[in-house]
Amino acid sequence: MQPIFEVRNLKRAFGGLAVTNDVSLSMAPGDRVALIGPNGAGKTTFVNLVTGNLRPDSGEVRIGGEAVTGVDAIGRVRRGLVRSFQVTRLFADMTPAEHVALAVLQRSGRAGRLFGNFRGMSDVMAEVQELLAKLGLKELMHRKVSEIAYGQQRLLEIAVALALKPRVLLLDEPAAGVPQSDTGRIEQALADLPDDLAVLMIEHDMDLVFRFAKRVIVLAAGAIIFDGSPSEVTKDPRVREAYLGSYANASHAA
């Protein structure tokens, strides 16, 4: 199958220190990949490079076969590469409906339209209601973000990302800061993502990684040290030494 997302020999150094060191990977439509590694491994820098927020020193990023290394972050979103963030970046005084509607309007080239009029746009409202209902947020669609729980805010971020119709979705710790009682809703939302969507998730919660991922990539000191199945990652001696440690020895990860 033709890759939808490719990174080829990506490099970036700061002050002579290689933070992203010759990283290459590819994803096909429908892939579910977890990117893991110790703090300081270069995961955030890697995501900033592939989303266009940082420029690499060398290497290439491709979406759907098109080289986008010189394309800015907005241009990459338009080509189907969408990112969520580790810390919520929602607007406290806006409602879920407004957030999703704005994403729909941006995607369809209508962001210049008077934002307050979106409720009169039947096509926009139909999509807003469908997405929020799918994520269990329809009853909250007209409440301010500041009035809804943090776990619901993380679900809203996923709704906003989906409204942009991504082909590749990068999730940066989607359950970070969410109470344990609400993580099941996040996991269900991840399980319900479109089958043809390629998803790369950065995550520290190894239980979530093993439930979500069909493939695990381990980054250490800016380089990929493992790319394979979840069942194999716990057996790799380099991964044990660099990151997993005692988790790899736990009975449930054997």
N, C-alpha and C positions, 0 to 999 in steps of 0.2 A: 504493500500500500504506500502511496506517495506521502511523504512527511508533510504535515501541515505547519510544523514549526521546527526550525533547525538553527543550531548554534554551531559555528565552525571556528575552532582554534581561537576562542575569545581570550584576550589578554587585557589587563588593566593593572597598572602599578601606581602607588602613591609614595613619593619620596624614595624610590628605588625598591620598595617592598611590593612584590607581586601579590596582589589581593585576588585577582582572577588570573589563573595561570594555565593558559592553553586549554580552556574548557570547550568540549564539543558534546552535543547531545541532539537527539531528534525525537519528535513525537508525532504519532499518527492520529487521525481523528478517532475519538473514543478512548484514548489513553488516559489512565489514571495513575499519575506518577507522584511520589512523595520525594521532596528534596530535603535531606536531613544533614546534620553535621553539628559539631560543637560551636559554641559562641566564638566569633572571630574567624570562622571558616571561610567567610566571604559570600554567604548566601544573599544578604541584602544588596551587596555590591553587584552580584550577578543579576539579580532581578532589576536593579536600576539600569544596568547595561542593556538588558534585552528589551526593556520597556521604553528606552530612549531618554531616560532621565540623566544618564551619564554616557559619555562617549568612550568607546574602547580605544586602547592604544593600537590594537590590531585585531583581526578576526572579522567575522561576518554573522549577521542575524538574518534569517529568511522566514517569511510567512507565506505559506501557500506557494512556495517556489520563487517568490520575489525577494530580492535583497532589499532590506529596509535599514541597513546599518546607518545610512545617512538621513533617514526619515525621523522627524521629531516624535515626541510621545503622542501627540494628538493624531498624527498621521498613522501611527501604529494602531491606535484604537480604531480608527476608521477602517483599517485593514483586518481587524478582528482580534487584536491582541489586547485583552482587558485584564486589569489588575485590581485586586482588593488589598487593603492595607492591614498591618498588624494592629494598629490603633485606629479606632473608628474616626472617619473624617466627614461625618454627616453634619448638617447644619441644625443646631438645636431648635431654632425657631421655625423650621420648615416641617411639613408633614410628610409621612411616607408617600402619600399620593403625589405631592409636589416633587419629591426627589425622583421618583420613577418617571413621572411625566417629563421632567427636564431631560432625563436620559433618553427617553423616546424622541423628544423633539430634537435633541442634538444629533441623534443617529439619523433622523430623517431630514436633516438640514433645515429644520424650522425653529432653531433656537432663538432666532431673531424675532420671532413672533412674541407678542405681549404675553408674558408668562401667566398672568392672572386669568387668561382666557382659556386655559387648557381644558377646563371642565366642559366647555361647549364643543370640544372636538371629540366626536363620538368614537373615532378610531383610536385616539390616544387614551381616552377613558376606558375603553374596552380592554386595551392591553394592560393598563395600570391595574385594573380590577383583577384581571386574570393572573398577573404575576404576584400580586399581593395575596390573593386567595391561595395560590399554590404554596406560598410560604407561611400561611397561617396568620397573615397580617391585615386581612381585609377589614376586620372590625376596628382596626386602629388607624385606618388610612387617613383620617382627617384630624388626628391628634398630633400635637407637636412632638418631635423626636425627643425633646427633653422630658416628656411625660411617659415614655415607654421604657421598658426594661432593657438592660444592656444586651441580653441575649437576643431580644427582638431587634435591636439596632444592628447586630451582626447579620441577622437574617435579612434586614432591609438592604444592607450593603450587597448581599448576594443578589437580591432583586434588582438593584440598580445596575449591577454588572450584567445580569442577564438581559436587561432592557436594551443594552448596547449591542446585543446579538453577537457575542464573541464566537470566534472559531477556536481560540486558545484562551483559557482562563487561568490566571496566576493567583492563587489564594495564599496570602501571607498570614499564617496562623489563624484560621477562621474561627477557632473556638477560644482564642486567647482572652482571658478576663471574664469568660462566661461561667456562671455558677454550674457546678456539676449537675444540678437538677435540670439545667436547660441544654446541656450538651447533646442530648438525644435529638433535640429538634434541629440542631446544626447538622448532625450526622444524617438525619433523614433528608434534609435539604441537599446535602452533598450526594446522597444516594439517588435523588430524584433529578439530578442534572441531566441535560439532554445526552442521549447515548452517543451522538456524533461529536460532542464537545471534547476537545483535548484539555485535560486539567492537570496543572502542576501545582502541588500544594507544599508550601514550606511549613513544617510542623515539628514541635519538640515533644508532643504527647505521643509516645510510641504506641500506645494502645490504639489511638485514633489512626495512626499511620498504618498499622497492620490491618485494621478493619477497612480502610479506604483504598489503599494502594494495591495495584497489580504489579507495580514496578517501583523499586526504591533506588534513588541515586544518593550517594554519600559524598559530601564535599568536605575536605579537610585542607587547611592551609592554602585555600584558593584552587585546589585541584580535585578532580573527581577520582576517588579511590575505589569506588564500587558502583556498578550499574547492573542490577539484576533483580531477581524475584525476592519478595519478603521472606520466603522460607530460606533463602541462601544468605541473606544479609547478616543474620545473627551468627552464622558459622564462619564468616570471613575474619581472619585474624587481624587484618589491618583495621577493619571497622571496630572490632572489639577494643583494640588498643586506642584508637583515636576518639571513639565516641560512645559506643553502647555500654561497655564495661559490664557492670553487674546485671544490667537488663538482659543481656544476651544469655546469661546463665539462668534466668528465671524460667521456671517450668512452663509458663504459658507462652514463652517465646521460643521454645525449643523446636 
